[in-house]
Amino acid sequence: MSDLILVLLIVVLLVCLLVTVGGFLLYSGLLTDVVIKTGPPPIRNVTIAYKFKEGSYKDCGAAYTESCSIGPKLNSIGVFYDDPKQRPSEKCRYVVGSVLCEGEEKPDEELQKLYEKFGFKVFSLPEVSHAVTTSFPCTTNLSYMLGPYRVYPRLTSYIEERKLCAFPTIEICGSDVINYMVPLSRQTDFFVPEMKEEVKTDVKEEDSDEDRGTDITGADSHSDVSSVSGGVPWDSRETSLAASTAASLASSLPLRDVMDANEDTKCRDHSDRDSNESMGSGSSFEELDMDHEEQEEGEEKEEEKGDEEEKGLPEGEDGAREAVELAAEKKESLGDGEE
């Protein structure tokens, strides 16, 4: 009997534990409906104290803890620049810090110096009119872990389905809610100086790789087009595209001139050939006329000879036969001359 009671107590305790854990998860936002929308962001232009980090996003908790320990009453903020699916997690870049002030307010000088003392830097984030936004309840410490798992898959799907140009992802952690926003404009203004330097380095490496590739194909790696790239990658791609388009248009102009020159040369050669042929044909006609005149003169001379011979022909049948034979010989000689 005592064993049965002990087993029942253990079962009751397990059920209570499961109910408690389930209730805690629900309270932390496990089944909270995440609504993604596009509209005004939850914050205006803000001044933050931050630290730039590079590594897995899972390791950002220590930076959050340090920031909150300095200013426990301030909202925490995180700006995540890279997509872990497209960049190795150990190379992902982000900043974590606290919001010193918002809008027209000025930061507390003593608090700012305190943050700077612990290695934080100060930077101002711009105000945007539209962003992809959502929120998640911040009721327990577990909410900071459940939020990314609940929000980011839907946020990514929303942006991809609508083919929006939205980056980077920003988290603003308040006392009772975590706001997520992804700006739709002025994205590069959210890059802290360290991130801009990282981007410039990446662009230079990409340009050097492209230059090496063009050297292999025999192209000039020091051309004007390849020297345009630099700065922020999105602006540099547009600039390099415009430069390459301009270069292609410029290169087509001398080619067109060469083609026109070739056509003119062909026309001149053709006209010269026609003139030579006409001159050749004219000279051939003159030669034919001269041959015809010489032939007529030869016929006239032969006729005169025939007349003289006819005058001296013998009389009778023998003389007539000889005259016929002479006439036949004359005709044959004339035919040979015409041929």
C-alpha positions as CSV (number, residue, x, y, z in Angstrom):
1,M,0.0,0.0,0.0
2,S,2.8,2.3,0.9
3,D,4.5,1.6,-2.5
4,L,1.4,2.5,-4.4
5,I,1.1,5.8,-2.6
6,L,4.8,6.5,-3.3
7,V,4.3,5.9,-7.0
8,L,1.2,8.1,-7.1
9,L,3.1,10.9,-5.4
10,I,5.9,10.6,-8.0
11,V,3.4,10.7,-10.8
12,V,1.7,13.8,-9.3
13,L,5.0,15.5,-8.9
14,L,5.9,14.8,-12.5
15,V,2.6,16.1,-13.8
16,C,3.0,19.2,-11.7
17,L,6.5,19.7,-13.0
18,L,5.3,19.3,-16.6
19,V,2.5,21.8,-16.1
20,T,4.8,24.2,-14.5
21,V,7.4,24.0,-17.3
22,G,4.6,24.2,-19.9
23,G,3.1,27.2,-18.2
24,F,6.5,28.9,-17.9
25,L,7.1,28.3,-21.7
26,L,3.7,29.7,-22.6
27,Y,4.2,32.7,-20.3
28,S,7.6,33.3,-22.0
29,G,5.9,33.5,-25.4
30,L,6.3,30.0,-26.8
31,L,2.9,30.1,-28.6
32,T,2.7,33.8,-29.1
33,D,1.4,34.8,-32.6
34,V,4.1,36.6,-34.5
35,V,2.6,39.3,-36.8
36,I,4.9,40.7,-39.4
37,K,4.1,44.1,-41.0
38,T,5.6,46.9,-42.9
39,G,5.3,50.4,-41.5
40,P,6.9,53.0,-39.3
41,P,9.7,51.6,-37.1
42,P,9.3,51.4,-33.3
43,I,12.2,53.8,-32.7
44,R,13.4,57.1,-34.2
45,N,17.0,58.2,-34.7
46,V,18.9,57.0,-31.6
47,T,22.4,57.3,-30.1
48,I,23.8,54.1,-28.9
49,A,26.9,52.9,-27.0
50,Y,28.1,49.7,-28.7
51,K,30.7,47.1,-29.0
52,F,31.5,45.5,-32.4
53,K,31.7,41.7,-32.4
54,E,32.5,39.0,-34.9
55,G,31.4,35.5,-34.3
56,S,28.4,33.3,-33.7
57,Y,25.2,35.1,-32.8
58,K,24.7,32.6,-30.0
59,D,27.6,34.2,-28.2
60,C,26.1,37.7,-28.0
61,G,24.7,37.1,-24.5
62,A,27.8,38.1,-22.7
63,A,27.9,41.5,-24.5
64,Y,24.2,42.0,-23.6
65,T,25.0,41.2,-20.0
66,E,27.9,43.7,-19.9
67,S,25.9,46.4,-21.5
68,C,23.0,45.9,-19.1
69,S,25.2,45.9,-16.1
70,I,26.5,49.4,-16.9
71,G,23.1,50.9,-17.7
72,P,20.4,48.6,-16.2
73,K,17.6,51.1,-16.9
74,L,18.4,51.6,-20.6
75,N,17.0,49.6,-23.5
76,S,19.4,47.2,-25.0
77,I,20.0,47.1,-28.8
78,G,21.6,44.7,-31.2
79,V,22.3,45.2,-34.9
80,F,23.0,42.0,-36.9
81,Y,24.6,42.5,-40.3
82,D,25.1,39.0,-41.8
83,D,22.9,36.1,-42.7
84,P,24.2,32.9,-41.0
85,K,23.0,30.9,-44.0
86,Q,25.2,32.8,-46.4
87,R,28.2,33.5,-44.2
88,P,30.1,31.2,-41.7
89,S,28.7,31.7,-38.2
90,E,32.2,32.4,-36.8
91,K,32.5,35.3,-39.3
92,C,29.1,36.9,-38.7
93,R,29.3,40.6,-37.6
94,Y,27.1,42.4,-35.2
95,V,27.0,45.2,-32.5
96,V,25.5,45.0,-29.1
97,G,25.0,47.9,-26.7
98,S,22.5,50.3,-25.0
99,V,20.3,53.1,-26.3
100,L,21.6,56.3,-24.7
101,C,19.0,58.6,-26.1
102,E,16.3,58.9,-28.8
103,G,15.2,61.7,-31.0
104,E,16.2,65.2,-30.1
105,E,17.5,64.2,-26.7
106,K,21.1,64.3,-25.8
107,P,22.9,61.5,-24.0
108,D,23.9,61.8,-20.4
109,E,27.6,62.8,-20.4
110,E,28.5,60.9,-17.3
111,L,26.8,57.7,-18.5
112,Q,28.4,58.1,-21.9
113,K,31.9,58.4,-20.3
114,L,31.1,55.3,-18.2
115,Y,30.4,53.3,-21.3
116,E,33.5,54.6,-23.0
117,K,35.5,53.7,-20.0
118,F,34.6,50.0,-20.5
119,G,35.5,50.1,-24.2
120,F,32.1,51.0,-25.7
121,K,31.9,53.5,-28.6
122,V,29.1,55.9,-29.5
123,F,27.2,56.0,-32.8
124,S,24.0,57.5,-34.0
125,L,21.5,55.4,-36.0
126,P,19.3,57.2,-38.5
127,E,15.5,57.5,-38.6
128,V,13.7,55.7,-41.4
129,S,10.1,56.0,-42.5
130,H,9.4,52.4,-43.4
131,A,10.7,49.1,-42.1
132,V,9.6,45.5,-41.7
133,T,8.7,45.2,-38.0
134,T,7.3,42.8,-35.4
135,S,7.4,42.3,-31.7
136,F,7.7,39.5,-29.1
137,P,6.8,39.6,-25.4
138,C,9.7,39.9,-23.0
139,T,8.3,38.4,-19.8
140,T,11.2,36.2,-18.6
141,N,14.8,35.6,-19.4
142,L,13.7,32.7,-21.6
143,S,12.0,35.2,-23.9
144,Y,15.4,36.3,-25.2
145,M,15.9,32.7,-26.4
146,L,12.5,32.0,-27.7
147,G,12.2,35.3,-29.6
148,P,14.8,34.5,-32.3
149,Y,13.4,31.0,-32.9
150,R,9.9,32.3,-33.3
151,V,10.5,35.6,-35.1
152,Y,13.4,35.1,-37.6
153,P,11.9,32.3,-39.7
154,R,8.7,34.3,-40.3
155,L,10.6,37.5,-40.8
156,T,12.8,35.9,-43.4
157,S,9.9,34.4,-45.2
158,Y,8.0,37.7,-45.3
159,I,11.0,39.5,-46.8
160,E,11.7,36.8,-49.4
161,E,8.1,36.3,-50.5
162,R,7.8,40.1,-51.2
163,K,11.3,40.4,-52.6
164,L,12.1,43.3,-50.3
165,C,15.6,44.9,-50.0
166,A,15.7,44.9,-46.2
167,F,18.8,44.7,-44.0
168,P,20.3,44.7,-41.3
169,T,18.2,43.1,-38.5
170,I,17.8,45.2,-35.4
171,E,16.6,44.1,-32.0
172,I,15.5,46.6,-29.3
173,C,14.9,45.0,-26.0
174,G,12.7,46.9,-23.6
175,S,11.4,46.0,-20.2
176,D,8.3,44.1,-21.4
177,V,8.7,43.7,-25.2
178,I,11.4,42.9,-27.8
179,N,11.0,45.0,-31.0
180,Y,12.4,43.7,-34.3
181,M,12.9,45.9,-37.3
182,V,14.6,45.6,-40.7
183,P,14.9,49.0,-42.4
184,L,13.8,49.4,-46.0
185,S,15.9,52.5,-46.7
186,R,19.2,54.0,-45.7
187,Q,20.5,50.6,-44.8
188,T,24.2,51.4,-45.0
189,D,23.7,54.3,-42.6
190,F,23.2,51.6,-39.9
191,F,26.8,50.4,-40.5
192,V,29.1,51.4,-37.7
193,P,32.7,52.5,-38.7
194,E,34.1,49.0,-38.0
195,M,31.6,47.4,-40.3
196,K,32.3,49.8,-43.1
197,E,36.0,49.0,-42.8
198,E,35.1,45.3,-43.0
199,V,33.0,45.9,-46.1
200,K,35.8,47.8,-47.8
201,T,38.2,45.0,-47.1
202,D,35.8,42.4,-48.5
203,V,35.3,44.5,-51.6
204,K,39.0,44.9,-52.2
205,E,39.5,41.2,-51.8
206,E,36.7,40.5,-54.3
207,D,38.2,43.0,-56.8
208,S,41.6,41.5,-56.5
209,D,40.1,38.1,-57.2
210,E,38.3,39.4,-60.2
211,D,41.5,41.1,-61.4
212,R,43.3,37.9,-61.2
213,G,40.6,36.2,-63.1
214,T,40.8,38.8,-65.9
215,D,44.5,38.5,-66.1
216,I,44.1,34.8,-66.8
217,T,41.8,35.5,-69.7
218,G,44.1,38.1,-71.1
219,A,42.2,41.2,-70.1
220,D,43.7,44.3,-68.6
221,S,43.3,44.2,-64.8
222,H,44.3,47.8,-64.5
223,S,41.6,49.2,-66.7
224,D,39.4,52.1,-65.8
225,V,36.4,49.8,-65.2
226,S,38.1,47.6,-62.6
227,S,39.4,50.6,-60.7
228,V,35.9,52.0,-60.0
229,S,35.0,49.4,-57.4
230,G,35.3,50.4,-53.8
231,G,33.3,51.4,-50.8
232,V,30.0,49.9,-49.9
233,P,29.3,46.8,-52.0
234,W,25.8,47.8,-53.2
235,D,26.8,51.3,-54.4
236,S,30.1,50.0,-55.9
237,R,28.2,47.3,-58.0
238,E,25.9,49.9,-59.4
239,T,28.9,52.2,-60.2
240,S,30.9,49.4,-61.8
241,L,27.9,48.4,-63.9
242,A,27.5,51.9,-65.1
243,A,31.2,52.1,-65.8
244,S,31.2,48.9,-67.7
245,T,28.2,50.0,-69.7
246,A,29.9,53.3,-70.5
247,A,33.1,51.5,-71.4
248,S,31.3,49.2,-73.8
249,L,29.6,52.1,-75.5
250,A,32.9,53.9,-75.8
251,S,34.6,50.9,-77.2
252,S,31.9,50.4,-79.8
253,L,32.5,53.8,-81.3
254,P,36.0,53.2,-82.7
255,L,34.8,49.8,-83.9
256,R,32.1,51.5,-85.8
257,D,34.6,54.0,-87.3
258,V,36.8,51.1,-88.4
259,M,33.9,49.4,-90.0
260,D,32.9,52.6,-91.9
261,A,36.5,53.0,-93.0
262,N,36.5,49.4,-94.3
263,E,33.3,50.1,-96.1
264,D,34.8,53.2,-97.7
265,T,37.9,51.2,-98.7
266,K,35.7,48.5,-100.2
267,C,33.7,51.1,-102.2
268,R,36.9,52.7,-103.4
269,D,38.4,49.4,-104.4
270,H,35.1,48.5,-106.1
271,S,35.0,51.8,-108.0
272,D,38.7,51.5,-109.0
273,R,38.0,47.9,-110.2
274,D,35.0,49.1,-112.2
275,S,37.0,51.9,-113.7
276,N,39.9,49.5,-114.6
277,E,37.4,47.1,-116.1
278,S,35.8,49.9,-118.1
279,M,39.2,51.1,-119.3
280,G,40.1,47.5,-120.1
281,S,36.8,47.0,-121.9
282,G,37.4,50.3,-123.8
283,S,40.9,49.2,-124.9
284,S,39.5,45.8,-126.0
285,F,36.9,47.5,-128.1
286,E,39.6,49.6,-129.7
287,E,41.7,46.4,-130.5
288,L,38.6,44.8,-132.1
289,D,38.1,47.9,-134.2
290,M,41.7,47.8,-135.3
291,D,41.5,44.1,-136.2
292,H,38.3,44.7,-138.1
293,E,40.0,47.6,-140.1
294,E,43.0,45.4,-140.8
295,Q,40.7,42.6,-142.0
296,E,38.8,44.9,-144.3
297,E,42.1,46.2,-145.7
298,G,43.3,42.7,-146.3
299,E,40.0,41.8,-148.1
300,E,40.3,44.8,-150.3
301,K,43.8,43.9,-151.3
302,E,42.8,40.3,-152.1
303,E,39.9,41.6,-154.2
304,E,42.2,43.8,-156.2
305,K,44.5,40.8,-156.7
306,G,41.6,38.7,-157.8
307,D,40.5,41.3,-160.3
308,E,44.0,41.5,-161.7
309,E,44.1,37.7,-162.0
310,E,40.7,37.5,-163.6
311,K,41.9,39.9,-166.2
312,G,44.7,37.5,-167.0
313,L,42.6,34.3,-167.0
314,P,43.0,31.8,-169.9
315,E,40.1,31.4,-172.4
316,G,38.1,28.2,-172.8
317,E,37.1,25.4,-170.5
318,D,40.6,25.1,-168.9
319,G,40.6,28.7,-168.2
320,A,37.2,28.6,-166.6
321,R,38.2,25.6,-164.4
322,E,41.3,27.4,-163.2
323,A,39.2,30.6,-162.5
324,V,36.8,28.5,-160.3
325,E,39.6,26.9,-158.4
326,L,41.2,30.3,-157.7
327,A,37.9,31.7,-156.5
328,A,37.4,28.8,-154.1
329,E,40.9,29.2,-152.7
330,K,40.2,32.9,-152.1
331,K,37.1,32.1,-150.2
332,E,38.9,29.6,-148.0
333,S,41.6,32.1,-147.3
334,L,39.0,34.7,-146.4
335,G,37.3,32.2,-144.0
336,D,40.6,31.5,-142.3
337,G,41.3,35.2,-141.9
338,E,37.9,35.8,-140.3
339,E,38.5,33.0,-137.8
